Amino acid sequence: MVDVPETGKAVLPPCKYLRGTVPVAVQSDGTDAPGRIWAAIKGGSANLSHAHADQGSFVFEALGERWALDLGGFDYTAGEKKWGAAFWDNSSRTSPRWKYFKIGPQGHNIVTAGGDDPDVLGYAAMSSNPDASEVAVDLSAFHPVAASGASRTARMDASGGVWILEDSFNGVPEGT
């Protein structure tokens, strides 16, 4: 629930976890100061309508600057008309759809291991502590190269002045 005080400004909780087919968490330092810190991170699957291969991707802003961003939408017909690519085919990891920079994993701020493309058909579940100040994205199905699991955790420090992003890959073959 958003509380709108007499000032007319919405008061948002510092951190919010939005459950759904494509789970998203938004974390902030809880201030409306110009130098505020906020971040958003997502889970889900690339194998959904209009989805990108960006599970675990995030947007981060601090000190009035956008430090990590999402490239946004794409003219869906451009690739099909110009290159004849099967843009709408998202049925496999090797589909031409995932070669488009803005849609495939290479156009997002995600980790890849050993140069292997993530499994775009995998689902990245999210979980959160009660106040959403810590959110974990389970990337195990998205990164099969990590035999014992992969995750990305985002934490907004209790003081509100630090946002921490931590990646964990377990069981990755030696030399990767």
ChimeraX attribute file (.defattr): number of C-alpha atoms within 10 A of each C-alpha:
attribute: neighborCount
match mode: 1-to-1
recipient: residues
	/A:1	7
	/A:2	9
	/A:3	11
	/A:4	11
	/A:5	9
	/A:6	7
	/A:7	6
	/A:8	8
	/A:9	10
	/A:10	12
	/A:11	14
	/A:12	15
	/A:13	17
	/A:14	17
	/A:15	22
	/A:16	19
	/A:17	23
	/A:18	14
	/A:19	14
	/A:20	11
	/A:21	12
	/A:22	18
	/A:23	19
	/A:24	20
	/A:25	25
	/A:26	23
	/A:27	27
	/A:28	27
	/A:29	24
	/A:30	17
	/A:31	15
	/A:32	11
	/A:33	10
	/A:34	10
	/A:35	13
	/A:36	17
	/A:37	24
	/A:38	24
	/A:39	23
	/A:40	20
	/A:41	24
	/A:42	24
	/A:43	27
	/A:44	27
	/A:45	24
	/A:46	25
	/A:47	19
	/A:48	13
	/A:49	9
	/A:50	12
	/A:51	16
	/A:52	24
	/A:53	28
	/A:54	28
	/A:55	31
	/A:56	28
	/A:57	20
	/A:58	22
	/A:59	16
	/A:60	19
	/A:61	18
	/A:62	19
	/A:63	12
	/A:64	11
	/A:65	12
	/A:66	13
	/A:67	11
	/A:68	15
	/A:69	15
	/A:70	14
	/A:71	11
	/A:72	8
	/A:73	10
	/A:74	13
	/A:75	7
	/A:76	11
	/A:77	12
	/A:78	12
	/A:79	16
	/A:80	14
	/A:81	10
	/A:82	8
	/A:83	9
	/A:84	11
	/A:85	17
	/A:86	13
	/A:87	19
	/A:88	15
	/A:89	13
	/A:90	21
	/A:91	11
	/A:92	13
	/A:93	15
	/A:94	13
	/A:95	15
	/A:96	17
	/A:97	23
	/A:98	24
	/A:99	15
	/A:100	16
	/A:101	13
	/A:102	19
	/A:103	22
	/A:104	20
	/A:105	24
	/A:106	18
	/A:107	17
	/A:108	21
	/A:109	16
	/A:110	16
	/A:111	20
	/A:112	14
	/A:113	15
	/A:114	12
	/A:115	8
	/A:116	11
	/A:117	20
	/A:118	25
	/A:119	22
	/A:120	27
	/A:121	18
	/A:122	20
	/A:123	21
	/A:124	26
	/A:125	23
	/A:126	26
	/A:127	17
	/A:128	19
	/A:129	10
	/A:130	11
	/A:131	13
	/A:132	21
	/A:133	23
	/A:134	21
	/A:135	27
	/A:136	25
	/A:137	27
	/A:138	23
	/A:139	27
	/A:140	24
	/A:141	21
	/A:142	27
	/A:143	24
	/A:144	20
	/A:145	23
	/A:146	20
	/A:147	14
	/A:148	11
	/A:149	18
	/A:150	22
	/A:151	22
	/A:152	23
	/A:153	19
	/A:154	25
	/A:155	21
	/A:156	24
	/A:157	15
	/A:158	10
	/A:159	9
	/A:160	18
	/A:161	14
	/A:162	15
	/A:163	22
	/A:164	10
	/A:165	14
	/A:166	10
	/A:167	15
	/A:168	14
	/A:169	19
	/A:170	13
	/A:171	12
	/A:172	17
	/A:173	11
	/A:174	6
	/A:175	5
	/A:176	10
